[in-house]
């Protein structure tokens, strides 16, 4: 109708009086047809005006239905809305921060989006708060989950050992076992199921809470854990009197009570007991025991245990050896450094010093200096002496095993550090009576290195002999690191003098060592004797290895030392039990001596050049000695990540020749 009406003006014209006339003569002849069209258009216009009038009347009628369209704001405020778009009347008259929005648009409004987000988050929150009553739609990763688990374990660490476990009595070490005791190779379980039956402990110190009472040790199996470790403890840095420690460890008192060892020390000993156990149920808990030992070792110095300094020192030494044995070298060096810091900070290197000095201040209490209390008896003083030398031995072994030869010197070799503590005795000797009042120390290590011939009546206990052997081993490794082929004449002369001095000390010290054949395999001391001989032989190899390719005497010294190290005189290594982790490094050093010589012999055979000078061992004899070293490493590789790694390195070296 409108399009027809809009086309009429070019057909019809009006005069001044408003009368219509046609555009042309031809159009007049069709007047009847256009008059009909005009009439219909007039009717359409009238109908359109009538519809408009009806619409106006309908809008003004009070009985029309109420508007069902509301904007989001008026719906929230529950007021009337006229539905005008884009902005309704109420929103125009009373502007708000939020825009006027309708929920019936083609897309979701901003308010609708926020409402949906809130609903979804509320549903997810309910799902997380009540996991047992809902099925999770998505699993979120908690980046702090391990920290929260550590906090939980520190409050109730799993120490439950079921009564039904087949806990065998202490048995000799079995290197043929197929079960690995390495924490890095296990899949740890969730310990939540054990919380109901655990020995709950928190921070260091005692507590009267019944939840932290010490349950009967047969139920927890702590007696068994102690017996798994203590017979081997001396070879992993344990310097306390074992019977006294064991008696105090099984006292029926709360964990952290002053009548018992400190929580750090007990946790470290339990960790070693689990590590040496043959029970899979215990081995699965090793990571939890390690976590607890690390926590208490880091916090026990904040407590008030009367033996917190010495016991924390002992815990640090045990953890350092543990990490060294399991192949975690950074942690081993870290705990070794902590042990050295505690020993030096407590002035344990000045026990029975002939030079009077003020006691070391380890802290302040109410503004007053606090020092390590005086020993209560002979045994406590002996434990402090042996404790320092245990740290000293650990430091030497870790330095040579894990550091390059030029970097083996550490805090104990720093300028100004003078060790006055006398040589240690075997721990049981302190029970027999106090050392003579005349026994005083002054520059103990310096006097040993500068004395020739060696004074064998000063420090002749096996504990002292192994420490002296470690000094020679460390000194030889350090001197080797100073060698360069093109060093100046003055430096070469100083090097040659030091070389001859250390070589004489090693030879003199070796002569007066008790032979291995003097001890039975069942004697625990034999492992210390084997370690002492091995350290002295390794010192010879370190010292002469840099000249072995050019000097036949140095080569023969290396071969003789390597043979001595791997000559077990027909003993079954399985009967010896657990060995100090450094033995793997020493045996690997001996194996490399034989590999180098086998390579040299094969080159000579290929070139058809007869050997000259000192007689060279045949290849078959060298192979037999090498097999002895591989056998020794293989015996202990399954329970030590360090020795397993060293065994693989020896195989790689032999395959390369």
C-alpha positions as CSV (number, residue, x, y, z in Angstrom):
1,X,0.0,0.0,0.0
2,X,2.7,2.5,0.8
3,X,4.8,1.7,-2.3
4,X,1.7,2.3,-4.5
5,X,0.9,5.5,-2.7
6,X,4.5,6.7,-3.1
7,X,4.3,6.2,-6.9
8,X,1.2,8.3,-7.3
9,X,2.8,11.8,-7.3
10,X,4.4,11.3,-10.8
11,X,0.9,10.4,-12.2
12,X,-1.2,13.1,-10.5
13,X,-0.9,16.9,-10.2
14,X,-3.0,19.3,-8.2
15,X,-4.0,22.9,-9.2
16,X,-4.2,25.9,-7.0
17,X,-7.7,25.0,-5.8
18,X,-6.6,21.5,-4.9
19,X,-8.2,19.8,-7.9
20,X,-6.5,16.9,-9.5
21,X,-5.5,16.8,-13.2
22,X,-3.6,14.2,-15.2
23,X,0.0,14.6,-16.5
24,X,-0.7,14.1,-20.2
25,X,-3.4,13.7,-22.8
26,X,-2.8,9.9,-23.0
27,X,-3.3,9.7,-19.3
28,X,-6.7,11.4,-19.5
29,X,-7.9,8.6,-21.7
30,X,-7.1,6.3,-18.8
31,X,-8.9,8.4,-16.2
32,X,-11.3,5.8,-15.2
33,X,-8.6,3.4,-14.3
34,X,-6.6,5.9,-12.3
35,X,-9.7,7.0,-10.5
36,X,-10.2,3.5,-9.3
37,X,-6.6,3.3,-8.1
38,X,-6.9,6.7,-6.4
39,X,-10.0,5.5,-4.5
40,X,-8.2,2.5,-3.2
41,X,-5.3,4.5,-2.1
42,X,-7.6,6.9,-0.2
43,X,-9.1,3.9,1.5
44,X,-5.6,2.6,2.5
45,X,-4.6,5.9,3.9
46,X,-7.8,6.1,5.9
47,X,-7.2,2.6,7.2
48,X,-3.7,3.5,8.2
49,X,-4.9,6.5,10.2
50,X,-7.6,4.4,11.9
51,X,-4.9,1.8,13.0
52,X,-2.8,4.5,14.4
53,X,-5.7,5.9,16.3
54,X,-6.5,2.5,17.7
55,X,-2.9,2.0,18.8
56,X,-2.9,5.3,20.7
57,X,-6.1,4.4,22.4
58,X,-4.8,0.9,23.4
59,X,-1.6,2.4,24.9
60,X,-3.7,4.9,27.0
61,X,-6.0,2.2,28.1
62,X,-5.6,1.3,31.8
63,X,-6.7,-2.3,31.3
64,X,-3.8,-3.3,29.0
65,X,-1.6,-6.1,30.3
66,X,1.5,-5.2,32.4
67,X,4.9,-5.0,30.7
68,X,6.7,-8.4,31.1
69,X,10.1,-7.1,30.0
70,X,12.4,-5.8,32.8
71,X,16.0,-4.7,32.6
72,X,18.4,-6.4,35.0
73,X,18.6,-3.4,37.3
74,X,14.8,-3.0,37.8
75,X,14.4,-6.7,38.3
76,X,17.1,-6.6,41.0
77,X,15.5,-3.6,42.7
78,X,12.0,-4.9,42.1
79,X,10.6,-1.8,40.6
80,X,8.5,-1.1,37.5
81,X,10.2,-0.9,34.1
82,X,8.7,0.6,30.9
83,X,10.9,-1.8,28.8
84,X,12.2,1.0,26.6
85,X,15.5,0.2,24.8
86,X,18.3,0.8,24.9
87,X,17.8,2.6,28.3
88,X,14.6,2.3,30.2
89,X,12.9,5.2,32.0
90,X,13.9,4.3,35.6
91,X,17.6,3.9,34.5
92,X,17.5,7.2,32.6
93,X,16.0,9.1,35.5
94,X,18.3,7.5,38.1
95,X,21.6,6.5,36.5
96,X,23.6,3.8,38.1
97,X,27.2,2.6,37.8
98,X,26.0,-0.5,36.0
99,X,24.6,0.0,32.5
100,X,20.9,-0.8,31.7
101,X,20.9,-4.3,30.3
102,X,18.2,-6.8,29.2
103,X,18.5,-10.5,29.6
104,X,16.4,-11.2,26.4
105,X,19.1,-9.9,24.0
106,X,20.8,-12.0,21.4
107,X,23.9,-12.6,23.7
108,X,24.4,-13.1,27.4
109,X,24.5,-9.8,29.4
110,X,27.4,-9.0,31.6
111,X,25.3,-9.5,34.7
112,X,24.2,-12.9,33.4
113,X,27.8,-13.9,32.8
114,X,28.8,-12.9,36.4
115,X,25.8,-14.8,37.8
116,X,26.7,-17.9,35.9
117,X,30.4,-17.6,37.1
118,X,29.3,-17.2,40.7
119,X,27.0,-20.3,40.5
120,X,29.8,-22.4,38.9
121,X,32.4,-21.3,41.6
122,X,29.9,-22.1,44.4
123,X,29.3,-25.5,43.0
124,X,33.1,-26.1,42.7
125,X,33.6,-24.9,46.3
126,X,31.0,-27.3,47.6
127,X,32.6,-30.1,45.6
128,X,36.0,-29.4,47.1
129,X,34.6,-29.1,50.7
130,X,32.6,-32.3,50.4
131,X,34.6,-34.6,48.1
132,X,32.9,-37.7,49.5
133,X,29.4,-36.5,48.5
134,X,30.2,-35.3,45.0
135,X,32.0,-36.5,41.9
136,X,34.8,-34.0,41.0
137,X,34.4,-32.4,37.6
138,X,38.1,-31.5,37.4
139,X,41.2,-32.3,39.4
140,X,43.3,-29.3,40.4
141,X,47.0,-29.5,41.0
142,X,48.2,-28.1,44.3
143,X,51.7,-26.7,43.8
144,X,52.2,-26.6,47.6
145,X,51.0,-30.2,48.1
146,X,54.4,-31.5,49.1
147,X,54.9,-28.8,51.6
148,X,51.5,-29.4,53.2
149,X,52.3,-33.2,53.3
150,X,55.6,-32.4,55.0
151,X,53.8,-30.2,57.6
152,X,51.3,-33.0,58.2
153,X,54.0,-35.6,58.6
154,X,55.9,-33.4,61.0
155,X,52.9,-33.5,63.3
156,X,52.3,-37.2,63.1
157,X,55.1,-39.0,61.3
158,X,54.5,-42.6,60.4
159,X,56.4,-44.9,62.7
160,X,53.9,-47.7,62.9
161,X,55.4,-51.1,62.3
162,X,52.7,-53.9,62.2
163,X,53.2,-56.8,64.6
164,X,52.8,-59.2,61.7
165,X,55.9,-58.0,59.8
166,X,58.5,-60.8,59.4
167,X,61.2,-58.8,61.2
168,X,64.2,-61.2,61.2
169,X,67.0,-60.8,63.7
170,X,70.1,-59.0,62.7
171,X,71.8,-60.9,59.9
172,X,75.0,-60.4,57.9
173,X,74.9,-58.2,55.0
174,X,73.6,-60.0,51.9
175,X,74.9,-58.2,48.7
176,X,72.9,-60.7,46.6
177,X,69.6,-59.2,47.7
178,X,67.5,-57.9,44.9
179,X,65.6,-55.4,47.0
180,X,66.9,-51.9,46.6
181,X,67.2,-49.6,49.6
182,X,67.6,-46.4,47.6
183,X,64.9,-43.8,48.4
184,X,65.2,-42.4,44.9
185,X,64.0,-45.6,43.3
186,X,60.8,-46.2,45.3
187,X,57.2,-45.2,44.8
188,X,56.2,-43.8,48.1
189,X,52.8,-44.6,49.5
190,X,50.3,-42.3,51.2
191,X,50.8,-42.5,54.9
192,X,47.4,-41.3,55.9
193,X,46.3,-44.8,56.8
194,X,49.1,-45.0,59.3
195,X,48.2,-41.8,61.2
196,X,45.9,-43.6,63.6
197,X,48.8,-45.7,64.9
198,X,51.9,-43.5,64.9
199,X,54.2,-41.9,67.4
200,X,53.1,-38.3,67.1
201,X,55.7,-35.7,67.4
202,X,56.0,-32.1,66.6
203,X,58.8,-29.6,67.2
204,X,61.7,-30.5,69.4
205,X,61.1,-30.7,73.0
206,X,58.9,-32.7,75.3
207,X,55.1,-32.6,75.6
208,X,52.6,-33.9,78.1
209,X,50.0,-34.6,75.4
210,X,48.8,-38.2,75.5
211,X,49.0,-38.2,71.7
212,X,52.7,-37.8,71.9
213,X,53.4,-40.5,74.5
214,X,56.0,-43.1,73.6
215,X,54.3,-46.3,73.0
216,X,55.8,-49.7,73.8
217,X,58.8,-50.2,71.6
218,X,57.9,-53.8,70.6
219,X,54.7,-52.4,69.0
220,X,56.6,-49.7,67.1
221,X,59.6,-51.9,66.3
222,X,62.1,-49.2,67.4
223,X,64.2,-51.9,69.1
224,X,64.5,-53.6,65.7
225,X,65.4,-50.4,64.0
226,X,68.2,-49.7,66.5
227,X,69.5,-53.3,66.1
228,X,69.6,-52.9,62.4
229,X,71.9,-49.9,62.4
230,X,73.9,-49.8,65.6
231,X,76.2,-52.8,64.8
232,X,77.3,-50.9,61.7
233,X,77.0,-47.4,63.0
234,X,80.7,-46.7,63.6
235,X,81.4,-47.0,59.9
236,X,78.9,-44.2,59.1
237,X,80.1,-41.6,61.6
238,X,78.4,-42.6,64.8
239,X,80.7,-41.5,67.6
240,X,78.5,-41.8,70.7
241,X,78.8,-44.6,73.2
242,X,76.5,-47.2,71.7
243,X,75.2,-49.0,74.9
244,X,74.5,-45.7,76.6
245,X,72.7,-44.4,73.5
246,X,70.6,-47.5,73.1
247,X,69.5,-47.5,76.8
248,X,68.4,-43.9,76.6
249,X,66.6,-44.5,73.2
250,X,64.3,-47.2,74.6
251,X,63.3,-45.3,77.7
252,X,59.5,-45.1,78.1
253,X,59.2,-41.4,77.9
254,X,57.8,-38.9,75.4
255,X,59.6,-38.3,72.1
256,X,61.9,-35.4,72.8
257,X,62.1,-36.0,76.5
258,X,65.4,-34.9,78.0
259,X,66.0,-38.5,79.2
260,X,66.1,-39.7,75.7
261,X,68.2,-38.7,72.7
262,X,67.1,-35.6,70.8
263,X,64.4,-36.0,68.2
264,X,66.9,-35.2,65.4
265,X,69.3,-38.0,66.5
266,X,66.6,-40.6,67.1
267,X,65.0,-39.8,63.7
268,X,68.4,-40.1,61.9
269,X,69.1,-43.5,63.6
270,X,65.6,-44.7,62.8
271,X,66.2,-43.7,59.2
272,X,69.3,-45.7,59.0
273,X,67.5,-48.7,60.6
274,X,64.8,-48.5,57.9
275,X,67.5,-48.2,55.2
276,X,69.2,-51.4,56.4
277,X,66.0,-53.3,56.9
278,X,64.9,-56.1,54.6
279,X,61.2,-55.5,55.1
280,X,59.4,-54.0,52.1
281,X,56.8,-52.5,54.5
282,X,59.6,-50.5,56.2
283,X,61.4,-49.6,53.1
284,X,58.2,-48.0,51.7
285,X,58.3,-45.6,54.7
286,X,61.9,-44.5,54.2
287,X,61.0,-41.2,52.6
288,X,58.8,-40.3,55.6
289,X,61.6,-41.1,58.0
290,X,64.0,-39.0,56.0
291,X,61.6,-36.1,55.9
292,X,61.2,-36.2,59.7
293,X,64.9,-36.5,60.3
294,X,65.6,-33.4,58.1
295,X,62.9,-31.4,59.9
296,X,64.2,-32.1,63.4
297,X,67.8,-31.7,62.4
298,X,67.0,-28.2,61.1
299,X,65.0,-27.2,64.3
300,X,66.4,-29.0,67.3
301,X,69.0,-26.3,68.0
302,X,66.0,-24.1,68.8
303,X,64.9,-26.4,71.5
304,X,66.1,-26.8,75.1
305,X,67.4,-30.4,75.0
306,X,70.5,-30.5,77.2
307,X,72.4,-32.4,74.5
308,X,71.0,-30.6,71.5
309,X,74.5,-29.4,70.2
310,X,76.2,-32.8,70.3
311,X,73.1,-34.8,69.2
312,X,72.4,-32.4,66.3
313,X,76.1,-32.7,65.3
314,X,75.7,-36.5,65.3
315,X,72.5,-36.3,63.3
316,X,74.2,-34.1,60.7
317,X,77.0,-36.6,60.3
318,X,74.6,-39.5,59.9
319,X,72.6,-37.6,57.3
320,X,75.7,-36.7,55.3
321,X,76.8,-40.3,55.2
322,X,73.2,-41.3,54.2
323,X,73.1,-39.0,51.3
324,X,76.6,-39.9,50.2
325,X,75.7,-43.6,50.2
326,X,72.5,-43.0,48.3
327,X,74.2,-40.9,45.6
328,X,72.7,-37.5,46.6
329,X,76.0,-35.6,46.6
330,X,74.7,-32.0,47.0
331,X,72.8,-32.9,50.1
332,X,75.9,-34.8,51.4
333,X,78.1,-31.8,51.0
334,X,75.5,-29.5,52.6
335,X,75.2,-31.6,55.8
336,X,78.9,-32.0,55.9
337,X,79.2,-28.3,55.9
338,X,76.6,-28.0,58.6
339,X,78.5,-30.5,60.8
340,X,81.8,-28.7,60.3
341,X,80.1,-25.4,61.2
342,X,78.6,-26.8,64.5
343,X,82.0,-28.4,65.4
344,X,84.0,-25.3,64.9
345,X,81.3,-23.0,66.3
346,X,81.2,-25.1,69.5
347,X,85.1,-25.1,69.8
348,X,85.2,-28.9,69.6
349,X,88.6,-28.5,67.8
350,X,89.9,-26.9,71.1
351,X,89.0,-29.7,73.5
352,X,91.8,-30.2,76.0
353,X,93.9,-27.6,74.2
354,X,97.2,-26.7,75.8
355,X,96.5,-23.1,74.8
356,X,94.1,-21.4,77.2
357,X,91.2,-19.6,75.5
358,X,87.8,-18.3,76.3
359,X,84.9,-20.7,75.8
360,X,83.0,-20.3,72.6
361,X,79.7,-18.4,72.8
362,X,77.0,-20.2,71.0
363,X,74.2,-17.8,71.8
364,X,72.7,-15.3,74.1
365,X,70.1,-15.9,76.8
366,X,68.5,-12.9,78.5
367,X,71.4,-10.8,77.2
368,X,74.0,-13.2,78.7
369,X,76.4,-15.3,76.7
370,X,75.7,-19.0,76.4
371,X,78.5,-21.5,76.0
372,X,78.6,-25.3,75.6
373,X,78.4,-26.7,79.2
374,X,81.4,-28.5,80.6
375,X,81.4,-32.3,80.2
376,X,79.6,-34.1,83.0
377,X,81.9,-37.1,83.0
378,X,84.8,-38.8,81.1
379,X,82.4,-40.4,78.6
380,X,80.8,-37.1,77.6
381,X,84.2,-35.5,77.1
382,X,85.3,-38.5,75.0
383,X,82.2,-38.2,72.9
384,X,83.1,-34.6,72.1
385,X,86.6,-35.5,71.2
386,X,85.5,-38.4,69.0
387,X,82.7,-36.2,67.6
388,X,85.1,-33.7,66.3
389,X,87.3,-36.3,64.6
390,X,84.2,-38.0,63.1
391,X,83.4,-34.6,61.5
392,X,87.0,-34.3,60.4
393,X,87.0,-37.7,58.8
394,X,83.7,-37.1,57.0
395,X,85.0,-33.8,55.7
396,X,88.2,-35.4,54.3
397,X,86.4,-38.3,52.6
398,X,83.6,-36.1,51.1
399,X,86.2,-33.6,49.8
400,X,88.4,-36.1,48.0
401,X,85.5,-38.2,46.7
402,X,83.3,-35.3,45.4
403,X,85.6,-32.4,44.7
404,X,88.3,-31.9,42.0
405,X,91.9,-32.4,43.3
406,X,92.6,-28.7,43.2
407,X,89.5,-27.9,45.4
408,X,89.7,-30.4,48.2
409,X,90.7,-27.9,50.8
410,X,87.8,-26.6,52.9
411,X,86.9,-24.9,56.2
412,X,89.2,-27.2,58.3
413,X,92.2,-26.1,56.2
414,X,91.4,-22.4,56.3
415,X,94.0,-20.0,57.6
416,X,93.8,-19.5,61.3
417,X,92.1,-22.9,62.0
418,X,94.4,-24.7,64.4
419,X,93.2,-28.1,65.7
420,X,94.3,-28.7,69.2
421,X,92.0,-31.6,70.2
422,X,94.0,-34.7,71.0
423,X,93.7,-37.8,68.9
424,X,90.6,-39.9,69.6
425,X,90.5,-43.1,71.6
426,X,88.2,-46.0,71.0
427,X,84.9,-44.9,72.6
428,X,84.9,-47.7,75.2
429,X,88.3,-46.6,76.5
430,X,86.7,-43.5,78.0
431,X,84.6,-45.7,80.2
432,X,87.8,-47.2,81.8
433,X,88.9,-43.8,83.3
434,X,89.7,-40.3,82.3
435,X,92.6,-39.5,80.1
436,X,95.7,-38.4,81.8
437,X,95.6,-34.7,82.8
438,X,98.8,-34.3,80.9
439,X,97.1,-35.3,77.7
440,X,96.8,-31.9,75.9
441,X,96.7,-31.1,72.3
442,X,98.4,-28.5,70.2
443,X,98.5,-28.3,66.4
444,X,97.6,-32.0,66.3
445,X,97.3,-32.3,62.5
446,X,100.2,-30.0,61.7
447,X,102.5,-32.0,64.1
448,X,101.5,-35.3,62.5
449,X,102.3,-34.0,59.0
450,X,105.6,-32.5,60.1
451,X,106.9,-35.4,62.1
452,X,109.1,-38.0,60.6
453,X,109.4,-40.7,61.6
454,X,105.8,-41.0,62.7
455,X,105.1,-41.1,66.4
456,X,103.2,-44.3,66.7
457,X,102.6,-44.0,70.4
458,X,100.6,-40.9,70.0
459,X,97.1,-41.7,68.7
460,X,97.5,-45.5,68.1
461,X,93.8,-46.4,68.5
462,X,92.0,-47.7,65.5
463,X,89.8,-44.6,65.6
464,X,92.9,-42.4,65.4
465,X,94.6,-44.5,62.8
466,X,91.7,-44.2,60.3
467,X,91.7,-40.4,60.8
468,X,95.4,-40.2,60.2
469,X,95.0,-42.3,57.0
470,X,92.3,-39.9,55.8
471,X,94.7,-37.0,56.4
472,X,97.4,-38.7,54.2
473,X,94.8,-39.5,51.6
474,X,93.5,-35.9,51.5
475,X,97.0,-34.5,51.5
476,X,98.1,-36.6,48.6
477,X,95.0,-35.7,46.6
478,X,95.5,-32.0,47.3
479,X,99.2,-32.2,46.3
480,X,98.3,-33.9,43.0
481,X,96.0,-31.1,42.2
482,X,98.8,-28.6,42.5
483,X,100.9,-30.3,39.8
484,X,101.3,-28.8,36.3
485,X,103.8,-30.1,33.7
486,X,105.2,-26.6,33.0
487,X,105.4,-25.2,36.6
488,X,108.2,-22.7,37.3
489,X,111.5,-24.0,38.8
490,X,110.8,-22.6,42.3
491,X,107.3,-24.1,42.4
492,X,108.6,-27.4,41.2
493,X,111.2,-27.5,44.0
494,X,108.5,-26.8,46.6
495,X,106.3,-29.5,45.0
496,X,109.1,-32.1,45.0
497,X,109.8,-31.4,48.7
498,X,106.2,-31.8,49.6
499,X,106.0,-35.0,47.4
500,X,108.9,-36.6,49.2
501,X,107.6,-35.7,52.6
502,X,104.1,-37.1,52.1
503,X,105.6,-40.2,50.4
504,X,107.8,-40.9,53.4
505,X,104.9,-40.4,55.8
506,X,102.7,-42.8,53.8
507,X,105.4,-45.5,53.7
508,X,106.2,-45.1,57.4
509,X,102.6,-45.1,58.4
510,X,101.8,-48.3,56.4
511,X,104.5,-50.3,58.0
512,X,103.1,-49.9,61.5
513,X,99.5,-50.6,60.6
514,X,98.1,-53.8,62.1
515,X,97.7,-56.4,59.3
516,X,94.2,-57.4,58.1
517,X,94.9,-61.1,58.7
518,X,95.2,-60.4,62.4
519,X,91.4,-59.9,62.7
520,X,88.6,-62.3,62.4
521,X,85.8,-61.6,59.9
522,X,83.3,-61.5,62.7
523,X,85.2,-58.8,64.5
524,X,83.6,-55.4,63.9
525,X,87.0,-53.7,64.0
526,X,88.1,-55.4,60.8
527,X,86.0,-53.0,58.7
528,X,87.9,-50.1,60.2
529,X,91.2,-51.9,59.5
530,X,90.2,-52.5,55.9
531,X,89.2,-48.9,55.4
532,X,92.5,-47.7,57.0
533,X,94.7,-49.8,54.7
534,X,92.6,-48.8,51.7
535,X,93.0,-45.1,52.4
536,X,96.8,-45.5,52.7
537,X,97.0,-47.4,49.5
538,X,94.7,-44.9,47.7
539,X,97.0,-42.1,49.0
540,X,99.9,-43.8,47.3
541,X,98.0,-44.1,44.0
542,X,96.9,-40.5,44.2
543,X,100.5,-39.4,44.8
544,X,102.2,-41.4,42.1
545,X,99.5,-41.6,39.4
546,X,100.6,-38.3,37.8
547,X,104.0,-39.8,37.1
548,X,103.0,-43.5,36.4
549,X,103.1,-43.0,32.6
550,X,106.6,-41.8,32.5
551,X,108.3,-43.3,35.6
552,X,108.4,-47.0,36.1
553,X,108.9,-46.7,39.9
554,X,105.7,-44.7,40.2
555,X,103.8,-47.2,38.1
556,X,105.0,-50.1,40.2
557,X,104.0,-48.2,43.4
558,X,100.5,-47.7,42.0
559,X,100.2,-51.3,40.9
560,X,101.4,-52.6,44.3
561,X,99.0,-50.3,46.2
562,X,96.1,-51.3,44.0
563,X,96.8,-55.0,44.6
564,X,97.0,-54.5,48.3
565,X,93.7,-52.7,48.3
566,X,91.9,-55.5,46.5
567,X,93.7,-58.4,48.3
568,X,91.1,-59.6,50.8
569,X,93.1,-62.7,51.7
570,X,90.4,-65.1,50.7
571,X,87.8,-63.4,53.0
572,X,84.2,-63.4,52.0
573,X,83.1,-59.8,51.6
574,X,79.6,-60.8,52.5
575,X,80.8,-61.6,56.1
576,X,82.2,-58.1,56.6
577,X,78.8,-56.4,56.6
578,X,78.1,-52.8,55.5
579,X,81.2,-50.8,54.5
580,X,81.9,-47.0,54.6
581,X,80.6,-45.5,51.3
582,X,84.1,-44.2,50.5
583,X,85.2,-47.8,49.8
584,X,83.5,-47.6,46.4
585,X,85.7,-44.6,45.4
586,X,88.8,-46.4,46.6
587,X,88.1,-49.6,44.8
588,X,87.2,-47.7,41.7
589,X,90.6,-45.9,41.9
590,X,92.4,-49.3,42.1
591,X,90.4,-50.7,39.1
592,X,91.5,-47.7,37.0
593,X,95.1,-48.5,37.8
594,X,94.7,-52.0,36.3
595,X,92.7,-50.7,33.3
596,X,95.4,-48.2,32.5
597,X,98.1,-50.9,32.7
598,X,96.1,-53.4,30.6
599,X,95.7,-50.7,28.0
600,X,99.4,-50.1,28.0
601,X,100.3,-53.8,27.7
602,X,97.9,-54.2,24.8
603,X,99.5,-51.3,23.0
604,X,103.0,-52.8,23.5
605,X,101.8,-56.1,22.2
606,X,100.2,-54.5,19.1
607,X,103.4,-52.6,18.3
608,X,105.6,-55.7,18.9
609,X,107.9,-53.8,21.1
610,X,109.4,-55.8,24.0
611,X,109.0,-54.3,27.4
612,X,112.1,-52.9,29.0
613,X,113.2,-52.0,32.5
614,X,111.1,-53.3,35.4
615,X,109.1,-56.5,34.7
616,X,105.5,-55.8,33.7
617,X,102.7,-58.0,34.9
618,X,101.0,-60.1,32.3
619,X,97.6,-59.1,31.1
620,X,96.0,-62.2,32.6
621,X,97.3,-61.3,36.1
622,X,96.1,-57.7,35.6
623,X,92.7,-59.0,34.5
624,X,92.5,-61.2,37.6
625,X,93.2,-58.2,39.9
626,X,90.6,-56.2,38.0
627,X,88.0,-58.9,38.5
628,X,88.6,-58.7,42.2
629,X,87.8,-55.0,42.2
630,X,84.7,-55.6,40.1
631,X,83.6,-58.3,42.5
632,X,84.0,-56.0,45.5
633,X,81.9,-53.3,43.8
634,X,79.3,-55.7,42.7
635,X,78.8,-57.1,46.2
636,X,77.7,-53.7,47.5
637,X,76.3,-52.1,44.4
638,X,72.7,-53.3,44.8
639,X,72.3,-51.5,48.2
640,X,74.3,-48.4,47.4
641,X,73.6,-46.0,44.6
642,X,77.1,-44.6,44.8
643,X,78.8,-48.0,44.4
644,X,76.4,-49.0,41.6
645,X,77.4,-45.8,39.7
646,X,81.1,-46.4,40.3
647,X,80.7,-50.0,39.1
648,X,79.2,-48.7,35.8
649,X,82.0,-46.2,35.4
650,X,84.6,-48.9,35.7
651,X,82.8,-51.1,33.1
652,X,82.7,-48.0,30.8
653,X,86.4,-47.4,31.2
654,X,87.3,-51.0,30.5
655,X,85.0,-51.1,27.4
656,X,86.9,-48.1,26.0
657,X,90.3,-49.8,25.8
